[in-house]
Amino acid sequence: MKTAREWLRDKLGYECRDPALLESALTHRSAGGSHNERLEFLGDAVLNCVVAKLVFHEFATANEGDLSRFRASLVSGEALAVIAAEIDLGSQLRLGSGELKSGGFRRKSILADALEALFGAVYLDGGFEAAAGVIERLVAPRLDQLPSADELKDPKTRLQEALQARGLPLPSYAVESISGEAHNQVFQVRCSVSSLGLKVSASGASRRRAEQAAAQLLLNAFRESQGLSS
């Protein structure tokens, strides 16, 4: 197996000068010792700055809202986990025994966090330009694959715009129930538009996620009632 420095050089074209930084970036807190949570915090900030510059130049006519959606799509946990898997980041992670047994090296949240930590480590090791080069190498090829800004709008925004376009009142949201332990709660939320007689419920791991899921269901129902395509 390649060493972490060899892997970094081959996959990202960067030669790390401080092995301790790289080791910390690749160490999950479950492994103990110096882990990657602080570097993840730093890497997240650097990533957002670099990607903001990328989308600003790529989409010269986009407004602030659209630019924010493009950036959010590119730096989402899902998108970062895909990149991390493509560069085989999981093979380089140091995990505790519990995470190893449960396949933590494949878990999307762990992969995404480690990638951000890696960006933070490169920033500290080589400066902003070095980190920007690594990020651009991974993210820039994905700019052409982005959906349109309208497609990237979240369900609550799309539902609100669909109703407003027809002069209809905004939907209302209400929490119907909260179940589960404090660390693993499930929210049940109702979304309704009383003037249309439409009401749906959906669940999620947070109130926000449940509201978004309910909004999508109501948007689908609204489009169907209006004879509109999805």
HELIX and SHEET records of a PDB file:
HELIX    1   1 ALA A    4  LEU A   12  1                                   9    
HELIX    2   2 PRO A   19  ALA A   25  1                                   7    
HELIX    3   3 ARG A   29  ALA A   31  5                                   3    
HELIX    4   4 GLU A   37  GLU A   58  1                                  22    
HELIX    5   5 GLU A   64  VAL A   75  1                                  12    
HELIX    6   6 GLY A   77  GLU A   86  1                                  10    
HELIX    7   7 LEU A   89  GLN A   92  5                                   4    
HELIX    8   8 SER A   97  LYS A  101  1                                   5    
HELIX    9   9 GLY A  104  ARG A  106  5                                   3    
HELIX   10  10 LYS A  108  GLY A  126  1                                  19    
HELIX   11  11 PHE A  128  VAL A  139  1                                  12    
HELIX   12  12 ALA A  140  GLN A  145  5                                   6    
HELIX   13  13 PRO A  155  GLN A  164  1                                  10    
HELIX   14  14 SER A  194  LEU A  196  5                                   3    
HELIX   15  15 ARG A  207  SER A  225  1                                  19    
SHEET    1   A 3 SER A 172  SER A 179  0                                        
SHEET    2   A 3 VAL A 186  VAL A 193 -1                                        
SHEET    3   A 3 LEU A 198  GLY A 204 -1                                        
END                                                                             
